[in-house]
Amino acid sequence: MIRLLAYIVAGMASVLILGTLFGDRMVTYESPFAVLVFGAALGLLEYFIKPIVAFISLPITCLTFGLFALIINAAFFELAAWVVPQIDVTWLGALVGGVISSVLAGIIYSIFDEETRREPLQ
């Protein structure tokens, strides 16, 4: 459950970061509700479907030294933007947004995951 929430928050944050830093060149959104729906769509896609796609594409990911994972991230970012009609993403925005979203999700998950937390020394 924590991983799903990390994906949702990271997706929302990546759209807001790209929309704020680059304006209309990479990502445009019409309302805060659209950003929330986009984050939920991206989170659900990455939580349920991305592990299957990553497993199936493992041979080509290994052959390209992991660069195909960038294409997968960009495709999921673009797919989530396609699902939410109030968000427009360019191909460069999808690529950069996928990278930002993955990095943020990893950071958020590593902070809030109970299993990876270490007990303080007594």
C-alpha positions in Angstrom: 0.0 0.0 0.0 2.9 2.3 0.8 4.3 1.7 -2.7 1.0 2.6 -4.4 0.8 5.9 -2.4 4.4 6.6 -3.3 3.6 6.1 -7.0 0.6 8.4 -6.8 2.4 11.2 -4.9 5.4 10.9 -7.2 3.2 11.1 -10.3 1.5 14.2 -9.0 4.7 15.8 -8.1 6.4 15.1 -11.4 3.5 16.8 -13.3 3.7 19.8 -11.0 7.5 20.0 -11.3 7.5 19.8 -15.1 4.5 22.2 -15.4 6.1 24.7 -13.1 9.7 24.6 -14.4 9.1 24.3 -18.1 5.7 25.9 -18.5 3.8 24.7 -21.6 6.8 23.1 -23.3 6.6 19.6 -21.6 3.4 19.3 -19.6 0.2 21.3 -19.4 -2.6 20.7 -17.0 -6.0 22.5 -16.6 -6.8 21.9 -12.9 -5.5 20.6 -9.7 -8.1 17.8 -9.8 -6.6 16.7 -13.2 -3.2 16.4 -11.5 -4.8 14.3 -8.7 -6.5 12.0 -11.3 -3.3 11.7 -13.3 -1.3 10.7 -10.1 -3.9 8.1 -9.3 -3.9 6.7 -12.9 -0.1 6.6 -13.0 0.1 5.1 -9.6 -2.3 2.3 -10.5 -0.6 1.6 -13.8 2.8 1.4 -12.2 1.6 -0.6 -9.3 -0.3 -3.3 -11.1 0.9 -3.4 -14.8 4.5 -2.2 -14.7 5.9 -5.2 -12.9 4.5 -7.5 -15.6 5.8 -5.3 -18.5 9.2 -5.0 -16.8 9.4 -8.8 -16.4 8.4 -9.4 -20.1 10.8 -6.9 -21.4 13.7 -8.0 -19.2 15.8 -9.4 -22.1 15.7 -6.2 -24.1 16.3 -4.2 -21.0 19.4 -6.2 -20.3 20.6 -5.9 -23.9 20.2 -2.1 -23.8 21.9 -1.9 -20.4 18.8 -0.6 -18.8 17.9 2.1 -21.3 14.7 0.4 -22.3 13.5 1.0 -18.8 13.4 4.7 -19.7 11.1 3.9 -22.6 8.8 1.9 -20.3 8.7 4.8 -17.8 7.9 7.3 -20.6 5.2 5.0 -22.1 3.5 4.7 -18.7 3.7 8.4 -18.2 2.2 9.1 -21.6 -0.5 6.4 -21.1 -1.6 8.0 -17.8 -1.7 11.4 -19.6 -3.8 9.9 -22.4 -6.3 8.5 -19.8 -6.7 12.0 -18.2 -8.0 14.3 -20.9 -7.0 17.5 -19.1 -3.3 16.8 -19.2 -1.1 17.1 -22.3 2.4 15.7 -22.4 5.0 16.0 -25.1 7.3 13.0 -25.8 10.2 14.8 -24.1 7.9 15.6 -21.1 6.9 11.9 -20.9 10.6 10.9 -20.9 11.7 13.4 -18.3 8.4 13.0 -16.3 8.9 9.2 -16.2 12.4 9.6 -14.8 11.4 12.2 -12.2 8.4 10.1 -11.2 10.5 6.9 -10.8 13.2 8.7 -8.7 10.6 10.4 -6.5 8.7 7.2 -6.0 11.9 5.4 -4.9 12.8 8.2 -2.5 9.3 8.3 -1.0 9.1 4.6 -0.7 12.5 4.3 1.0 11.5 6.9 3.5 8.1 5.5 4.5 8.7 1.8 4.1 8.4 0.1 7.5 10.5 -3.0 6.6 13.6 -1.1 5.5 13.7 1.2 8.5 16.3 0.3 11.0 15.8 0.3 14.7 17.8 3.0 16.5 20.7 1.9 18.5 20.1 1.8 22.2 
